[in-house]
């Protein structure tokens, strides 16, 4: 199934959740914010929301610095 992650067309498995997508990408859920179809998605919904074809997901990673 085709979705868009940070603007890039990506093939993912059917019924893949946002939490599973983050795990597949090796991202730490404590250091990211996820936007799903232009709406910021609360962390408590990540494991329940299954992606659908043509969904748009933006993942923003926090970086520390000084």
PDBQT receptor file of N, H, CA, C and O in Angstrom, charges set to zero:
ATOM      1  N   UNK A   1       0.862  -1.167   0.000  1.00  0.00    +0.000 N 
ATOM      2  CA  UNK A   1       0.000   0.000   0.000  1.00  0.00    +0.000 C 
ATOM      3  C   UNK A   1       0.906   1.226   0.000  1.00  0.00    +0.000 C 
ATOM      4  O   UNK A   1       1.958   1.230   0.640  1.00  0.00    +0.000 OA
ATOM      5  N   UNK A   2       0.493   2.263  -0.718  1.00  0.00    +0.000 N 
ATOM      6  H   UNK A   2      -0.361   2.260  -1.238  1.00  0.00    +0.000 HD
ATOM      7  CA  UNK A   2       1.304   3.468  -0.856  1.00  0.00    +0.000 C 
ATOM      8  C   UNK A   2       0.847   4.552   0.130  1.00  0.00    +0.000 C 
ATOM      9  O   UNK A   2      -0.333   4.896   0.196  1.00  0.00    +0.000 OA
ATOM     10  N   UNK A   3       1.803   5.074   0.886  1.00  0.00    +0.000 N 
ATOM     11  H   UNK A   3       2.762   4.795   0.832  1.00  0.00    +0.000 HD
ATOM     12  CA  UNK A   3       1.591   6.241   1.741  1.00  0.00    +0.000 C 
ATOM     13  C   UNK A   3       2.745   7.206   1.472  1.00  0.00    +0.000 C 
ATOM     14  O   UNK A   3       3.694   6.873   0.762  1.00  0.00    +0.000 OA
ATOM     15  N   UNK A   4       2.653   8.383   2.036  1.00  0.00    +0.000 N 
ATOM     16  H   UNK A   4       1.882   8.655   2.612  1.00  0.00    +0.000 HD
ATOM     17  CA  UNK A   4       3.708   9.378   1.872  1.00  0.00    +0.000 C 
ATOM     18  C   UNK A   4       4.275   9.705   3.248  1.00  0.00    +0.000 C 
ATOM     19  O   UNK A   4       3.550  10.131   4.147  1.00  0.00    +0.000 OA
ATOM     20  N   UNK A   5       5.575   9.499   3.397  1.00  0.00    +0.000 N 
ATOM     21  H   UNK A   5       6.164   9.153   2.667  1.00  0.00    +0.000 HD
ATOM     22  CA  UNK A   5       6.260   9.774   4.663  1.00  0.00    +0.000 C 
ATOM     23  C   UNK A   5       7.260  10.888   4.402  1.00  0.00    +0.000 C 
ATOM     24  O   UNK A   5       8.200  10.733   3.622  1.00  0.00    +0.000 OA
ATOM     25  N   UNK A   6       7.039  12.019   5.072  1.00  0.00    +0.000 N 
ATOM     26  H   UNK A   6       6.276  12.145   5.706  1.00  0.00    +0.000 HD
ATOM     27  CA  UNK A   6       7.862  13.216   4.870  1.00  0.00    +0.000 C 
ATOM     28  C   UNK A   6       7.972  13.562   3.389  1.00  0.00    +0.000 C 
ATOM     29  O   UNK A   6       9.039  13.928   2.896  1.00  0.00    +0.000 OA
ATOM     30  N   UNK A   7       6.835  13.438   2.687  1.00  0.00    +0.000 N 
ATOM     31  H   UNK A   7       5.968  13.141   3.088  1.00  0.00    +0.000 HD
ATOM     32  CA  UNK A   7       6.757  13.813   1.287  1.00  0.00    +0.000 C 
ATOM     33  C   UNK A   7       7.250  12.767   0.313  1.00  0.00    +0.000 C 
ATOM     34  O   UNK A   7       7.140  12.962  -0.898  1.00  0.00    +0.000 OA
ATOM     35  N   UNK A   8       7.793  11.657   0.801  1.00  0.00    +0.000 N 
ATOM     36  H   UNK A   8       7.883  11.498   1.784  1.00  0.00    +0.000 HD
ATOM     37  CA  UNK A   8       8.339  10.610  -0.065  1.00  0.00    +0.000 C 
ATOM     38  C   UNK A   8       7.364   9.441  -0.154  1.00  0.00    +0.000 C 
ATOM     39  O   UNK A   8       6.900   8.924   0.862  1.00  0.00    +0.000 OA
ATOM     40  N   UNK A   9       7.058   9.031  -1.394  1.00  0.00    +0.000 N 
ATOM     41  H   UNK A   9       7.435   9.451  -2.220  1.00  0.00    +0.000 HD
ATOM     42  CA  UNK A   9       6.180   7.884  -1.584  1.00  0.00    +0.000 C 
ATOM     43  C   UNK A   9       6.845   6.645  -0.990  1.00  0.00    +0.000 C 
ATOM     44  O   UNK A   9       8.011   6.361  -1.264  1.00  0.00    +0.000 OA
ATOM     45  N   UNK A  10       6.079   5.907  -0.164  1.00  0.00    +0.000 N 
ATOM     46  H   UNK A  10       5.132   6.139   0.058  1.00  0.00    +0.000 HD
ATOM     47  CA  UNK A  10       6.617   4.756   0.552  1.00  0.00    +0.000 C 
ATOM     48  C   UNK A  10       5.614   3.621   0.505  1.00  0.00    +0.000 C 
ATOM     49  O   UNK A  10       4.418   3.835   0.697  1.00  0.00    +0.000 OA
ATOM     50  N   UNK A  11       6.098   2.409   0.250  1.00  0.00    +0.000 N 
ATOM     51  H   UNK A  11       7.070   2.235   0.094  1.00  0.00    +0.000 HD
ATOM     52  CA  UNK A  11       5.248   1.222   0.281  1.00  0.00    +0.000 C 
ATOM     53  C   UNK A  11       5.285   0.631   1.692  1.00  0.00    +0.000 C 
ATOM     54  O   UNK A  11       6.361   0.391   2.240  1.00  0.00    +0.000 OA
ATOM     55  N   UNK A  12       4.121   0.401   2.269  1.00  0.00    +0.000 N 
ATOM     56  H   UNK A  12       3.247   0.596   1.824  1.00  0.00    +0.000 HD
ATOM     57  CA  UNK A  12       4.020  -0.185   3.613  1.00  0.00    +0.000 C 
ATOM     58  C   UNK A  12       3.001  -1.317   3.589  1.00  0.00    +0.000 C 
ATOM     59  O   UNK A  12       2.190  -1.422   2.669  1.00  0.00    +0.000 OA
ATOM     60  N   UNK A  13       3.054  -2.154   4.607  1.00  0.00    +0.000 N 
ATOM     61  H   UNK A  13       3.712  -2.068   5.355  1.00  0.00    +0.000 HD
ATOM     62  CA  UNK A  13       2.104  -3.262   4.728  1.00  0.00    +0.000 C 
ATOM     63  C   UNK A  13       0.718  -2.740   5.080  1.00  0.00    +0.000 C 
ATOM     64  O   UNK A  13       0.580  -1.701   5.726  1.00  0.00    +0.000 OA
ATOM     65  N   UNK A  14      -0.297  -3.464   4.651  1.00  0.00    +0.000 N 
ATOM     66  H   UNK A  14      -0.184  -4.307   4.126  1.00  0.00    +0.000 HD
ATOM     67  CA  UNK A  14      -1.674  -3.135   5.029  1.00  0.00    +0.000 C 
ATOM     68  C   UNK A  14      -1.798  -3.167   6.551  1.00  0.00    +0.000 C 
ATOM     69  O   UNK A  14      -1.146  -3.977   7.209  1.00  0.00    +0.000 OA
ATOM     70  N   UNK A  15      -2.615  -2.307   7.101  1.00  0.00    +0.000 N 
ATOM     71  H   UNK A  15      -3.144  -1.649   6.566  1.00  0.00    +0.000 HD
ATOM     72  CA  UNK A  15      -2.904  -2.248   8.535  1.00  0.00    +0.000 C 
ATOM     73  C   UNK A  15      -1.693  -1.884   9.399  1.00  0.00    +0.000 C 
ATOM     74  O   UNK A  15      -1.704  -2.119  10.607  1.00  0.00    +0.000 OA
ATOM     75  N   UNK A  16      -0.649  -1.312   8.789  1.00  0.00    +0.000 N 
ATOM     76  H   UNK A  16      -0.640  -1.121   7.808  1.00  0.00    +0.000 HD
ATOM     77  CA  UNK A  16       0.511  -0.865   9.565  1.00  0.00    +0.000 C 
ATOM     78  C   UNK A  16       0.101   0.317  10.427  1.00  0.00    +0.000 C 
ATOM     79  O   UNK A  16      -0.505   1.269   9.935  1.00  0.00    +0.000 OA
ATOM     80  N   UNK A  17       0.431   0.259  11.715  1.00  0.00    +0.000 N 
ATOM     81  H   UNK A  17       0.923  -0.514  12.115  1.00  0.00    +0.000 HD
ATOM     82  CA  UNK A  17       0.108   1.373  12.600  1.00  0.00    +0.000 C 
ATOM     83  C   UNK A  17       1.230   2.403  12.556  1.00  0.00    +0.000 C 
ATOM     84  O   UNK A  17       2.332   2.121  12.087  1.00  0.00    +0.000 OA
ATOM     85  N   UNK A  18       0.936   3.582  13.044  1.00  0.00    +0.000 N 
ATOM     86  H   UNK A  18       0.041   3.812  13.426  1.00  0.00    +0.000 HD
ATOM     87  CA  UNK A  18       1.954   4.631  13.131  1.00  0.00    +0.000 C 
ATOM     88  C   UNK A  18       3.095   4.163  14.030  1.00  0.00    +0.000 C 
ATOM     89  O   UNK A  18       4.263   4.387  13.713  1.00  0.00    +0.000 OA
ATOM     90  N   UNK A  19       2.768   3.518  15.144  1.00  0.00    +0.000 N 
ATOM     91  H   UNK A  19       1.819   3.337  15.401  1.00  0.00    +0.000 HD
ATOM     92  CA  UNK A  19       3.806   3.018  16.055  1.00  0.00    +0.000 C 
ATOM     93  C   UNK A  19       4.706   2.012  15.344  1.00  0.00    +0.000 C 
ATOM     94  O   UNK A  19       5.923   2.041  15.522  1.00  0.00    +0.000 OA
ATOM     95  N   UNK A  20       4.127   1.130  14.548  1.00  0.00    +0.000 N 
ATOM     96  H   UNK A  20       3.138   1.106  14.404  1.00  0.00    +0.000 HD
ATOM     97  CA  UNK A  20       4.910   0.141  13.811  1.00  0.00    +0.000 C 
ATOM     98  C   UNK A  20       5.774   0.809  12.739  1.00  0.00    +0.000 C 
ATOM     99  O   UNK A  20       6.902   0.382  12.496  1.00  0.00    +0.000 OA
ATOM    100  N   UNK A  21       5.253   1.839  12.108  1.00  0.00    +0.000 N 
ATOM    101  H   UNK A  21       4.336   2.185  12.306  1.00  0.00    +0.000 HD
ATOM    102  CA  UNK A  21       6.034   2.585  11.118  1.00  0.00    +0.000 C 
ATOM    103  C   UNK A  21       7.276   3.189  11.766  1.00  0.00    +0.000 C 
ATOM    104  O   UNK A  21       8.375   3.100  11.219  1.00  0.00    +0.000 OA
ATOM    105  N   UNK A  22       7.096   3.804  12.934  1.00  0.00    +0.000 N 
ATOM    106  H   UNK A  22       6.203   3.876  13.379  1.00  0.00    +0.000 HD
ATOM    107  CA  UNK A  22       8.232   4.389  13.644  1.00  0.00    +0.000 C 
ATOM    108  C   UNK A  22       9.251   3.318  14.011  1.00  0.00    +0.000 C 
ATOM    109  O   UNK A  22      10.457   3.533  13.887  1.00  0.00    +0.000 OA
ATOM    110  N   UNK A  23       8.764   2.161  14.463  1.00  0.00    +0.000 N 
ATOM    111  H   UNK A  23       7.785   1.986  14.564  1.00  0.00    +0.000 HD
ATOM    112  CA  UNK A  23       9.665   1.055  14.824  1.00  0.00    +0.000 C 
ATOM    113  C   UNK A  23      10.433   0.571  13.598  1.00  0.00    +0.000 C 
ATOM    114  O   UNK A  23      11.635   0.319  13.681  1.00  0.00    +0.000 OA
ATOM    115  N   UNK A  24       9.750   0.439  12.463  1.00  0.00    +0.000 N 
ATOM    116  H   UNK A  24       8.774   0.644  12.395  1.00  0.00    +0.000 HD
ATOM    117  CA  UNK A  24      10.415   0.009  11.232  1.00  0.00    +0.000 C 
ATOM    118  C   UNK A  24      11.519   0.970  10.825  1.00  0.00    +0.000 C 
ATOM    119  O   UNK A  24      12.545   0.559  10.282  1.00  0.00    +0.000 OA
ATOM    120  N   UNK A  25      11.304   2.243  11.088  1.00  0.00    +0.000 N 
ATOM    121  H   UNK A  25      10.471   2.577  11.529  1.00  0.00    +0.000 HD
ATOM    122  CA  UNK A  25      12.290   3.253  10.725  1.00  0.00    +0.000 C 
ATOM    123  C   UNK A  25      13.362   3.439  11.804  1.00  0.00    +0.000 C 
ATOM    124  O   UNK A  25      14.290   4.229  11.633  1.00  0.00    +0.000 OA
ATOM    125  N   UNK A  26      13.229   2.707  12.915  1.00  0.00    +0.000 N 
ATOM    126  H   UNK A  26      12.475   2.065  13.054  1.00  0.00    +0.000 HD
ATOM    127  CA  UNK A  26      14.222   2.784  13.976  1.00  0.00    +0.000 C 
ATOM    128  C   UNK A  26      14.198   4.097  14.747  1.00  0.00    +0.000 C 
ATOM    129  O   UNK A  26      15.217   4.531  15.283  1.00  0.00    +0.000 OA
ATOM    130  N   UNK A  27      13.026   4.726  14.797  1.00  0.00    +0.000 N 
ATOM    131  H   UNK A  27      12.198   4.373  14.362  1.00  0.00    +0.000 HD
ATOM    132  CA  UNK A  27      12.903   6.023  15.468  1.00  0.00    +0.000 C 
ATOM    133  C   UNK A  27      12.456   5.848  16.914  1.00  0.00    +0.000 C 
ATOM    134  O   UNK A  27      11.612   5.007  17.224  1.00  0.00    +0.000 OA
ATOM    135  N   UNK A  28      13.032   6.647  17.779  1.00  0.00    +0.000 N 
ATOM    136  H   UNK A  28      13.717   7.329  17.527  1.00  0.00    +0.000 HD
ATOM    137  CA  UNK A  28      12.672   6.641  19.200  1.00  0.00    +0.000 C 
ATOM    138  C   UNK A  28      11.380   7.445  19.364  1.00  0.00    +0.000 C 
ATOM    139  O   UNK A  28      11.363   8.638  19.062  1.00  0.00    +0.000 OA
ATOM    140  N   UNK A  29      10.307   6.823  19.833  1.00  0.00    +0.000 N 
ATOM    141  H   UNK A  29      10.321   5.854  20.079  1.00  0.00    +0.000 HD
ATOM    142  CA  UNK A  29       9.032   7.542  19.968  1.00  0.00    +0.000 C 
ATOM    143  C   UNK A  29       9.082   8.705  20.957  1.00  0.00    +0.000 C 
ATOM    144  O   UNK A  29       8.207   9.571  20.938  1.00  0.00    +0.000 OA
ATOM    145  N   UNK A  30      10.091   8.732  21.814  1.00  0.00    +0.000 N 
ATOM    146  H   UNK A  30      10.801   8.028  21.830  1.00  0.00    +0.000 HD
ATOM    147  CA  UNK A  30      10.209   9.832  22.772  1.00  0.00    +0.000 C 
ATOM    148  C   UNK A  30      10.820  11.085  22.157  1.00  0.00    +0.000 C 
ATOM    149  O   UNK A  30      10.832  12.145  22.784  1.00  0.00    +0.000 OA
ATOM    150  N   UNK A  31      11.327  10.966  20.931  1.00  0.00    +0.000 N 
ATOM    151  H   UNK A  31      11.316  10.106  20.422  1.00  0.00    +0.000 HD
ATOM    152  CA  UNK A  31      12.009  12.114  20.335  1.00  0.00    +0.000 C 
ATOM    153  C   UNK A  31      11.390  12.573  19.017  1.00  0.00    +0.000 C 
ATOM    154  O   UNK A  31      12.025  13.288  18.242  1.00  0.00    +0.000 OA
ATOM    155  N   UNK A  32      10.141  12.155  18.767  1.00  0.00    +0.000 N 
ATOM    156  H   UNK A  32       9.626  11.574  19.397  1.00  0.00    +0.000 HD
ATOM    157  CA  UNK A  32       9.493  12.547  17.515  1.00  0.00    +0.000 C 
ATOM    158  C   UNK A  32       8.082  13.082  17.759  1.00  0.00    +0.000 C 
ATOM    159  O   UNK A  32       7.453  12.814  18.782  1.00  0.00    +0.000 OA
ATOM    160  N   UNK A  33       7.621  13.842  16.785  1.00  0.00    +0.000 N 
ATOM    161  H   UNK A  33       8.132  14.060  15.954  1.00  0.00    +0.000 HD
ATOM    162  CA  UNK A  33       6.225  14.275  16.710  1.00  0.00    +0.000 C 
ATOM    163  C   UNK A  33       5.718  13.771  15.367  1.00  0.00    +0.000 C 
ATOM    164  O   UNK A  33       6.437  13.820  14.368  1.00  0.00    +0.000 OA
ATOM    165  N   UNK A  34       4.478  13.284  15.342  1.00  0.00    +0.000 N 
ATOM    166  H   UNK A  34       3.894  13.244  16.153  1.00  0.00    +0.000 HD
ATOM    167  CA  UNK A  34       3.908  12.737  14.107  1.00  0.00    +0.000 C 
ATOM    168  C   UNK A  34       2.681  13.549  13.708  1.00  0.00    +0.000 C 
ATOM    169  O   UNK A  34       1.792  13.818  14.516  1.00  0.00    +0.000 OA
ATOM    170  N   UNK A  35       2.665  13.925  12.441  1.00  0.00    +0.000 N 
ATOM    171  H   UNK A  35       3.387  13.705  11.785  1.00  0.00    +0.000 HD
ATOM    172  CA  UNK A  35       1.506  14.577  11.851  1.00  0.00    +0.000 C 
ATOM    173  C   UNK A  35       0.910  13.596  10.852  1.00  0.00    +0.000 C 
ATOM    174  O   UNK A  35       1.613  13.068   9.991  1.00  0.00    +0.000 OA
ATOM    175  N   UNK A  36      -0.396  13.356  10.974  1.00  0.00    +0.000 N 
ATOM    176  H   UNK A  36      -0.967  13.785  11.674  1.00  0.00    +0.000 HD
ATOM    177  CA  UNK A  36      -1.094  12.416  10.090  1.00  0.00    +0.000 C 
ATOM    178  C   UNK A  36      -2.173  13.178   9.337  1.00  0.00    +0.000 C 
ATOM    179  O   UNK A  36      -3.120  13.687   9.936  1.00  0.00    +0.000 OA
ATOM    180  N   UNK A  37      -2.023  13.251   8.032  1.00  0.00    +0.000 N 
ATOM    181  H   UNK A  37      -1.254  12.837   7.545  1.00  0.00    +0.000 HD
ATOM    182  CA  UNK A  37      -2.984  13.980   7.189  1.00  0.00    +0.000 C 
ATOM    183  C   UNK A  37      -3.242  15.389   7.712  1.00  0.00    +0.000 C 
ATOM    184  O   UNK A  37      -4.387  15.816   7.857  1.00  0.00    +0.000 OA
ATOM    185  N   UNK A  38      -2.156  16.096   7.991  1.00  0.00    +0.000 N 
ATOM    186  H   UNK A  38      -1.226  15.748   7.873  1.00  0.00    +0.000 HD
ATOM    187  CA  UNK A  38      -2.147  17.508   8.396  1.00  0.00    +0.000 C 
ATOM    188  C   UNK A  38      -2.611  17.770   9.826  1.00  0.00    +0.000 C 
ATOM    189  O   UNK A  38      -2.832  18.923  10.197  1.00  0.00    +0.000 OA
ATOM    190  N   UNK A  39      -2.763  16.720  10.637  1.00  0.00    +0.000 N 
ATOM    191  H   UNK A  39      -2.584  15.783  10.335  1.00  0.00    +0.000 HD
ATOM    192  CA  UNK A  39      -3.178  16.871  12.032  1.00  0.00    +0.000 C 
ATOM    193  C   UNK A  39      -2.131  16.212  12.926  1.00  0.00    +0.000 C 
ATOM    194  O   UNK A  39      -1.753  15.062  12.699  1.00  0.00    +0.000 OA
ATOM    195  N   UNK A  40      -1.662  16.942  13.945  1.00  0.00    +0.000 N 
ATOM    196  H   UNK A  40      -1.969  17.876  14.129  1.00  0.00    +0.000 HD
ATOM    197  CA  UNK A  40      -0.710  16.358  14.879  1.00  0.00    +0.000 C 
ATOM    198  C   UNK A  40      -1.406  15.244  15.642  1.00  0.00    +0.000 C 
ATOM    199  O   UNK A  40      -2.488  15.431  16.199  1.00  0.00    +0.000 OA
ATOM    200  N   UNK A  41      -0.763  14.078  15.658  1.00  0.00    +0.000 N 
ATOM    201  H   UNK A  41       0.116  13.926  15.206  1.00  0.00    +0.000 HD
ATOM    202  CA  UNK A  41      -1.352  12.876  16.234  1.00  0.00    +0.000 C 
ATOM    203  C   UNK A  41      -0.798  12.640  17.638  1.00  0.00    +0.000 C 
ATOM    204  O   UNK A  41       0.412  12.476  17.794  1.00  0.00    +0.000 OA
ATOM    205  N   UNK A  42      -1.659  12.620  18.671  1.00  0.00    +0.000 N 
ATOM    206  H   UNK A  42      -2.642  12.754  18.544  1.00  0.00    +0.000 HD
ATOM    207  CA  UNK A  42      -1.187  12.350  20.033  1.00  0.00    +0.000 C 
ATOM    208  C   UNK A  42      -0.572  10.947  20.137  1.00  0.00    +0.000 C 
ATOM    209  O   UNK A  42      -1.039  10.010  19.489  1.00  0.00    +0.000 OA
ATOM    210  N   UNK A  43       0.467  10.812  20.950  1.00  0.00    +0.000 N 
ATOM    211  H   UNK A  43       0.846  11.573  21.477  1.00  0.00    +0.000 HD
ATOM    212  CA  UNK A  43       1.173   9.535  21.097  1.00  0.00    +0.000 C 
ATOM    213  C   UNK A  43       0.246   8.388  21.472  1.00  0.00    +0.000 C 
ATOM    214  O   UNK A  43       0.466   7.258  21.037  1.00  0.00    +0.000 OA
ATOM    215  N   UNK A  44      -0.778   8.650  22.267  1.00  0.00    +0.000 N 
ATOM    216  H   UNK A  44      -0.956   9.568  22.621  1.00  0.00    +0.000 HD
ATOM    217  CA  UNK A  44      -1.656   7.559  22.707  1.00  0.00    +0.000 C 
ATOM    218  C   UNK A  44      -2.448   6.942  21.548  1.00  0.00    +0.000 C 
ATOM    219  O   UNK A  44      -3.028   5.868  21.709  1.00  0.00    +0.000 OA
ATOM    220  N   UNK A  45      -2.483   7.595  20.398  1.00  0.00    +0.000 N 
ATOM    221  H   UNK A  45      -2.012   8.467  20.267  1.00  0.00    +0.000 HD
ATOM    222  CA  UNK A  45      -3.196   7.048  19.241  1.00  0.00    +0.000 C 
ATOM    223  C   UNK A  45      -2.277   6.300  18.278  1.00  0.00    +0.000 C 
ATOM    224  O   UNK A  45      -2.766   5.632  17.367  1.00  0.00    +0.000 OA
ATOM    225  N   UNK A  46      -0.968   6.396  18.455  1.00  0.00    +0.000 N 
ATOM    226  H   UNK A  46      -0.571   6.939  19.195  1.00  0.00    +0.000 HD
ATOM    227  CA  UNK A  46      -0.024   5.811  17.502  1.00  0.00    +0.000 C 
ATOM    228  C   UNK A  46      -0.218   4.308  17.334  1.00  0.00    +0.000 C 
ATOM    229  O   UNK A  46      -0.131   3.800  16.216  1.00  0.00    +0.000 OA
ATOM    230  N   UNK A  47      -0.475   3.599  18.408  1.00  0.00    +0.000 N 
ATOM    231  H   UNK A  47      -0.545   4.012  19.316  1.00  0.00    +0.000 HD
ATOM    232  CA  UNK A  47      -0.581   2.140  18.311  1.00  0.00    +0.000 C 
ATOM    233  C   UNK A  47      -1.957   1.692  17.818  1.00  0.00    +0.000 C 
ATOM    234  O   UNK A  47      -2.137   0.522  17.480  1.00  0.00    +0.000 OA
ATOM    235  N   UNK A  48      -2.923   2.599  17.774  1.00  0.00    +0.000 N 
ATOM    236  H   UNK A  48      -2.777   3.549  18.048  1.00  0.00    +0.000 HD
ATOM    237  CA  UNK A  48      -4.281   2.235  17.339  1.00  0.00    +0.000 C 
ATOM    238  C   UNK A  48      -4.594   2.668  15.913  1.00  0.00    +0.000 C 
ATOM    239  O   UNK A  48      -5.497   2.119  15.282  1.00  0.00    +0.000 OA
ATOM    240  N   UNK A  49      -3.860   3.642  15.405  1.00  0.00    +0.000 N 
ATOM    241  H   UNK A  49      -3.126   4.088  15.918  1.00  0.00    +0.000 HD
ATOM    242  CA  UNK A  49      -4.181   4.183  14.085  1.00  0.00    +0.000 C 
ATOM    243  C   UNK A  49      -3.464   3.391  12.991  1.00  0.00    +0.000 C 
ATOM    244  O   UNK A  49      -2.240   3.444  12.877  1.00  0.00    +0.000 OA
ATOM    245  N   UNK A  50      -4.232   2.662  12.196  1.00  0.00    +0.000 N 
ATOM    246  H   UNK A  50      -5.227   2.619  12.289  1.00  0.00    +0.000 HD
ATOM    247  CA  UNK A  50      -3.682   1.952  11.041  1.00  0.00    +0.000 C 
ATOM    248  C   UNK A  50      -3.687   2.898   9.847  1.00  0.00    +0.000 C 
ATOM    249  O   UNK A  50      -4.677   3.581   9.583  1.00  0.00    +0.000 OA
ATOM    250  N   UNK A  51      -2.585   2.928   9.142  1.00  0.00    +0.000 N 
ATOM    251  H   UNK A  51      -1.781   2.374   9.356  1.00  0.00    +0.000 HD
ATOM    252  CA  UNK A  51      -2.477   3.793   7.974  1.00  0.00    +0.000 C 
ATOM    253  C   UNK A  51      -3.344   3.263   6.838  1.00  0.00    +0.000 C 
ATOM    254  O   UNK A  51      -3.570   2.059   6.721  1.00  0.00    +0.000 OA
ATOM    255  N   UNK A  52      -3.822   4.177   6.009  1.00  0.00    +0.000 N 
ATOM    256  H   UNK A  52      -3.638   5.156   6.104  1.00  0.00    +0.000 HD
ATOM    257  CA  UNK A  52      -4.622   3.835   4.838  1.00  0.00    +0.000 C 
ATOM    258  C   UNK A  52      -3.884   4.325   3.595  1.00  0.00    +0.000 C 
ATOM    259  O   UNK A  52      -3.014   5.192   3.678  1.00  0.00    +0.000 OA
ATOM    260  N   UNK A  53      -4.239   3.767   2.457  1.00  0.00    +0.000 N 
ATOM    261  H   UNK A  53      -4.946   3.063   2.390  1.00  0.00    +0.000 HD
ATOM    262  CA  UNK A  53      -3.611   4.160   1.198  1.00  0.00    +0.000 C 
ATOM    263  C   UNK A  53      -3.704   5.666   1.006  1.00  0.00    +0.000 C 
ATOM    264  O   UNK A  53      -4.733   6.286   1.273  1.00  0.00    +0.000 OA
ATOM    265  N   UNK A  54      -2.613   6.231   0.541  1.00  0.00    +0.000 N 
ATOM    266  H   UNK A  54      -1.776   5.728   0.324  1.00  0.00    +0.000 HD
ATOM    267  CA  UNK A  54      -2.496   7.660   0.224  1.00  0.00    +0.000 C 
ATOM    268  C   UNK A  54      -2.394   8.562   1.458  1.00  0.00    +0.000 C 
ATOM    269  O   UNK A  54      -2.370   9.784   1.313  1.00  0.00    +0.000 OA
ATOM    270  N   UNK A  55      -2.335   7.993   2.664  1.00  0.00    +0.000 N 
ATOM    271  H   UNK A  55      -2.355   7.000   2.781  1.00  0.00    +0.000 HD
ATOM    272  CA  UNK A  55      -2.146   8.828   3.862  1.00  0.00    +0.000 C 
ATOM    273  C   UNK A  55      -0.836   9.592   3.755  1.00  0.00    +0.000 C 
ATOM    274  O   UNK A  55       0.118   9.150   3.114  1.00  0.00    +0.000 OA
ATOM    275  N   UNK A  56      -0.817  10.754   4.404  1.00  0.00    +0.000 N 
ATOM    276  H   UNK A  56      -1.592  11.113   4.925  1.00  0.00    +0.000 HD
ATOM    277  CA  UNK A  56       0.392  11.563   4.473  1.00  0.00    +0.000 C 
ATOM    278  C   UNK A  56       0.842  11.627   5.928  1.00  0.00    +0.000 C 
ATOM    279  O   UNK A  56       0.081  12.018   6.813  1.00  0.00    +0.000 OA
ATOM    280  N   UNK A  57       2.091  11.234   6.156  1.00  0.00    +0.000 N 
ATOM    281  H   UNK A  57       2.709  10.915   5.437  1.00  0.00    +0.000 HD
ATOM    282  CA  UNK A  57       2.659  11.218   7.498  1.00  0.00    +0.000 C 
ATOM    283  C   UNK A  57       3.918  12.071   7.493  1.00  0.00    +0.000 C 
ATOM    284  O   UNK A  57       4.806  11.883   6.662  1.00  0.00    +0.000 OA
ATOM    285  N   UNK A  58       3.984  12.997   8.418  1.00  0.00    +0.000 N 
ATOM    286  H   UNK A  58       3.262  13.150   9.093  1.00  0.00    +0.000 HD
ATOM    287  CA  UNK A  58       5.191  13.797   8.604  1.00  0.00    +0.000 C 
ATOM    288  C   UNK A  58       5.755  13.439   9.970  1.00  0.00    +0.000 C 
ATOM    289  O   UNK A  58       5.044  13.462  10.974  1.00  0.00    +0.000 OA
ATOM    290  N   UNK A  59       7.032  13.109   9.997  1.00  0.00    +0.000 N 
ATOM    291  H   UNK A  59       7.610  13.090   9.181  1.00  0.00    +0.000 HD
ATOM    292  CA  UNK A  59       7.700  12.750  11.250  1.00  0.00    +0.000 C 
ATOM    293  C   UNK A  59       8.808  13.766  11.483  1.00  0.00    +0.000 C 
ATOM    294  O   UNK A  59       9.719  13.915  10.669  1.00  0.00    +0.000 OA
ATOM    295  N   UNK A  60       8.712  14.461  12.611  1.00  0.00    +0.000 N 
ATOM    296  H   UNK A  60       7.972  14.340  13.272  1.00  0.00    +0.000 HD
ATOM    297  CA  UNK A  60       9.706  15.464  12.962  1.00  0.00    +0.000 C 
ATOM    298  C   UNK A  60      10.482  14.957  14.179  1.00  0.00    +0.000 C 
ATOM    299  O   UNK A  60       9.899  14.614  15.208  1.00  0.00    +0.000 OA
ATOM    300  N   UNK A  61      11.812  14.917  14.038  1.00  0.00    +0.000 N 
ATOM    301  H   UNK A  61      12.285  15.195  13.202  1.00  0.00    +0.000 HD
ATOM    302  CA  UNK A  61      12.673  14.430  15.110  1.00  0.00    +0.000 C 
ATOM    303  C   UNK A  61      13.290  15.610  15.836  1.00  0.00    +0.000 C 
ATOM    304  O   UNK A  61      13.781  16.547  15.207  1.00  0.00    +0.000 OA
ATOM    305  N   UNK A  62      13.264  15.562  17.159  1.00  0.00    +0.000 N 
ATOM    306  H   UNK A  62      12.865  14.801  17.670  1.00  0.00    +0.000 HD
ATOM    307  CA  UNK A  62      13.898  16.586  17.978  1.00  0.00    +0.000 C 
ATOM    308  C   UNK A  62      15.380  16.290  18.069  1.00  0.00    +0.000 C 
ATOM    309  O   UNK A  62      15.787  15.136  18.209  1.00  0.00    +0.000 OA
ATOM    310  N   UNK A  63      16.180  17.331  17.991  1.00  0.00    +0.000 N 
ATOM    311  H   UNK A  63      15.850  18.268  17.878  1.00  0.00    +0.000 HD
ATOM    312  CA  UNK A  63      17.618  17.166  18.121  1.00  0.00    +0.000 C 
ATOM    313  C   UNK A  63      18.119  18.135  19.193  1.00  0.00    +0.000 C 
ATOM    314  O   UNK A  63      17.701  19.292  19.246  1.00  0.00    +0.000 OA
ATOM    315  N   UNK A  64      18.997  17.656  20.025  1.00  0.00    +0.000 N 
ATOM    316  H   UNK A  64      19.336  16.716  19.982  1.00  0.00    +0.000 HD
ATOM    317  CA  UNK A  64      19.579  18.512  21.049  1.00  0.00    +0.000 C 
ATOM    318  C   UNK A  64      20.805  19.227  20.499  1.00  0.00    +0.000 C 
ATOM    319  O   UNK A  64      21.356  18.853  19.464  1.00  0.00    +0.000 OA
ATOM    320  N   UNK A  65      21.201  20.224  21.192  1.00  0.00    +0.000 N 
ATOM    321  H   UNK A  65      20.754  20.528  22.033  1.00  0.00    +0.000 HD
ATOM    322  CA  UNK A  65      22.384  20.964  20.761  1.00  0.00    +0.000 C 
ATOM    323  C   UNK A  65      22.701  22.060  21.757  1.00  0.00    +0.000 C 
ATOM    324  O   UNK A  65      22.004  22.254  22.754  1.00  0.00    +0.000 OA
ATOM    325  N   UNK A  66      23.713  22.728  21.471  1.00  0.00    +0.000 N 
ATOM    326  H   UNK A  66      24.279  22.570  20.662  1.00  0.00    +0.000 HD
ATOM    327  CA  UNK A  66      24.091  23.784  22.402  1.00  0.00    +0.000 C 
ATOM    328  C   UNK A  66      24.716  24.935  21.728  1.00  0.00    +0.000 C 
ATOM    329  O   UNK A  66      25.089  25.907  22.385  1.00  0.00    +0.000 OA
TER     330      UNK A  66
